[in-house]
Amino acid sequence: MKMAFYENSDLQPPDRRRLLACLAVACMAYPLAQTFLMPAVLLVILGGLGAVWAYIRQIRLEAERSAKELQNKCRELEQVRRNTARLVEMSVQEERSRIAHEIHDVIGHTLTAAIIQLEGAKRMAEQYGCVPPEKLELLSGLARKGLNDIRGAVKAIRSEEVRAMPLEAALRELIQCTAETMEIAIEADISLPATPDWGRLTEQALYHALQEGLTNGIRHGRCSQARFSLRASEGRLRFRLVNDGEPYGSAVPGFGLSSMIERVKLLGGDLSVRSSVDADGNPGGCELSIDLPLAG
């Protein structure tokens, strides 16, 4: 049992060579006891004491080494505990951030469309004294869409198995819905391969980038026209959105744009946002460009 303990641990049994040497000296001195009794007895005693001292010293050294190893293991376990707590905290923060991004992206776009339609209904009511039924129906449809968007976002947060439509179809649907509800003309040029070579995170980043770019251009830039292009070329996805609104200038990125920049960086891409240039070379509107690498 004792040898099995040493075999399954980092400890080594005490060095018995010194003990055996001292005992051998004591045994060799035993025959001398017949003629030289006192020197022989003294020699035997000294040999025995030396053996015991060597044995105790070896045990003490092993105990000190075991104590140091135990201290090191305790420090390593404490570091593991701290790292685990830090990872748990980071996971919670990332999940909160993801939920905030989903709510902002999904709800902000629909509410912007509803606000634009409400302002239009208000102008009609002031000018004609009534609101056309089709305008009220459109507002009702936007409210229903907002509710469905909230339900879809919650479902997507709770389950990763939600199947989405292909990227190009989803982008075209977003463009059509935006043009119909936000009083903006959008020219789209989308050319993507039949077999996608990117992941779900890339599709989400591009979809939300277009959503946020259109929403900001309408709300803050007051644009009425936009041009959008998305192409796969030379192992890259190239995204470009230009509008005719007010010049972008040097505005501090808000929550939506900051989230967009964070998503693109995580995917190893580049993002730039700046004032676009009109036909005369003057600054006007906003240009949003994204360059993402394809998988593989």
N, C-alpha and C positions, 0 to 999 in steps of 0.2 A: 504493500500500500504506500510506504514511504517513497520507494523508488518511482512508483507510478506518478506520485505527486510531482517529483522533480522533472519527470519526463514531459509532463503536460504543462509546465510553467517555464518562465524565463529564469527561475532560480537554479543554481547549481549546488550539488551537495558539497559539504565542507571538504577541503583538501586533507585527506587522511595520510598523505605521504610523510608529513612531519610527525604525525602521531605514531605511525609505524616505526619511523626511524628512532624516535625516543624510546619506544617500547623495546626495540631491538637492542639498543644500548643497555637498557635496564636488564634485559635477559642475559646479555653477554657478561654483565658484571656479576651475575648471580654465583658462578663457580668461585669467584674470588672471596665469597663470603666465608669459606672454610679457613682461610689463613689471615685474611684482612677483613674482619667482620665489620668494623665501623666504617671504613672507607667504602666498602661495597654497599652497605645499607644506605649510606649517604648518596652514593651514586645512583642507586635504584630510586631513591626518593626524588632526587633532582631530575632524573629522566622522566619519572611519572608526572612531576609538576610541569616539566617542559611540554610534555605531550598534552596535558590538560590545557595549559596556556595557549598552545598553538590551536587546539580545537576551539577554545572560546574566542580567540581572535578571529578565526575564520568565520565563525557564526556571527560575530559582531559586524564584520565587513559585509557579509551577505545581508544582514538586517538593514544596514545603512543603505546598501544599494536598492533593496526592496522598497525602503521608505522613499527614496528619491524617485523611483519608477512610479510609485503610487501617487506622489505629488504631481508628477508630469501627467499621469492619466487623469487626475482630478482637474488639472488646468485645461486639458484637451476637452473633457466633458463639459466644463463650464463654457468654453468657447463654442462648442457645438450647440449648447443650449441658447446662447446669445444669438448665434447665426440663425437658429430655427425661429426664434421669436422675431428676428428682423425680417425673415422671409415671410412669416405669417402676416406681419404688419404691411409689408409691401404688397402681398396678394390682396389684402383687404382694400388698400388704397387703389390698386389697379382695377379691381372690380367696381368700386365706387366711381372711378373715372370713366370706365366703360359705360356704365348705366347713364351717367350724366351726358356723355357724348351721344348715346342713342336717343335719349329724350330730346336733347337740343336739336339734333339733326332731323329727327322725324317730325317733331311738333312745330319747330320754328318755321319750316317751309310752308306747311299747311296754314298756320296762323297768319303768316305774311299774306298769303293769297286771300284769306278771309278779310283781313284788314283792308286790302286794296278794294275788294268788292263792296265792303261796307262803306268806304269813302265814296265809291261811285254811286251807291244807292242813296247816300245822303245828298250828293249833288243833284241827282235826278229828282229827289223829293223836294228839294228847295226850288228847282227850276220848273218842274211840271206838276208839283203838288201830289205826286204819287210815285210808287216804285213799280216798274214792270214785273209781272209775275215770273218771267224767266230769270230776272235778277234775284228774286227771292228764292227761286228754286236752286239757283247756283249756290247761294249762300247756305241753303239747307244741305246741299250735296257736299260742300266743303266741311260743314260741321260733322256730317256722317263720316267723311273721309278721315278727319282728324281723330274721331273716336276709333275708327278701324286701325289707324296708324298706331295709336296708343296700345291697342290690344295686340297688334302685330309685334310692336317693340317689346312688350312684356313677355310675349310668347318666345321671341327670339332670345331674350335674356335668360329665360328659364330653361330653354332647350336649344341645343346646338344642332338639332336635326331638322330644323325648318328648311325646306327646299325653296330656293329662290329661282326666279327666271334667269335665263342667260343674260350676261352683262349688257350686250348691245340692245336686247329687247327692253331691259329695265331702264336703260338710259333714254331710249326713244320714248318710252311711256312717260318718263319724268319730264322730258322736253315738251311733249304734247300737252300734258296736264298743266305745266307752267305757262305755256303760251295761251291756253284757253282760260285760265283763271287769273292771271296776273297782268294781262294786257301788254304783252311783250312779244315781239317777233324774234324767233330764234332760228338761225340757219345752222344746220347740223351736217357734219361730214364725219361719219364713223366707218372705219375700215378695220375690221378685226378678223383674225384667222378663224376658220370653222372649228378647229380644235384648239381650245384655250391652252395656253402654256403658263398659267399663273394660278394662284390660289384664291381662296375665298376672301382673305384679308385684303388682297390687292383689289378685288372687285368692290368690296365695301369702301375702301379708301377712295377709289375713283368715283363711285356713285355719290358718296357724301361730299366729295370735292365739287362736283357739278351742282349738287343741291345747294351747298353753302355759297358757291360762287354766284349762282343765279339769284339766290335770296338776298345776298349782300348788295349785288348790283342794282336790284330793284329797290330795296329799302333805303340804302345809304347813297347809292350813286344815282338813283332816279333815272335809270336807263330805260330805253324803249326798244332797243335792238341788241342782239347778241349773236356772236358767231362761235360755234363750238366745233372742235375737231379732236378726234382720238384715233391714233394709228399705231400699229405695231411695225417697227422698223429696226433692223440690225440689232435684234435682241433687246429692244427697249420699247416701252409703251410711252407714247408722247401725247400728252394732254394739253390742250390750249383753249382757253375761254376768254373772249374779248367782248367788251360791251361799249356802248356809246354814251355812258353816263358822265358824271363829273369826274375830274382827274383823281386818281387814287391818292397822290401826294405821299406823305410820310406818316400816315395814321398808325397808331399803336395797334397791333393785332388783338382782336377780341377773343372771346372764348372759342367761337367756331373756327376762326382762322388758326388759332394756336393749336387746337385739336387736329386740324388738317395737317399742319406742319409736323406735329408729333407722329401722326400715322405714317406720313411719307418717309420720314427719317427712319422709323422702325423697319420699313421695308427696303431700306438702302437706296432711296430715291432722292431727287432734288426738287425743290419747289421755289418758285419766284413769283412775286406779285408786285406789279408796278403800274404806273400810268401808261396807257397805250398812246399811240400817235395817230392823228387823223390824216386825211389825204394831203393837207397842207404842211404836215410836219409839226403841228402843234399838239401839246399834251391834251389828252381827252379820254375819259373813260378809264377802264381798268383792264389789265391783261394778267391772267392767271395761267402759269405754265407749270406742268409737272412732268418729270421724267423718271420712270420706274423701270428697274431691270426685270426682264422675264426670267422665269425659273429655269435652272439648268444652265 
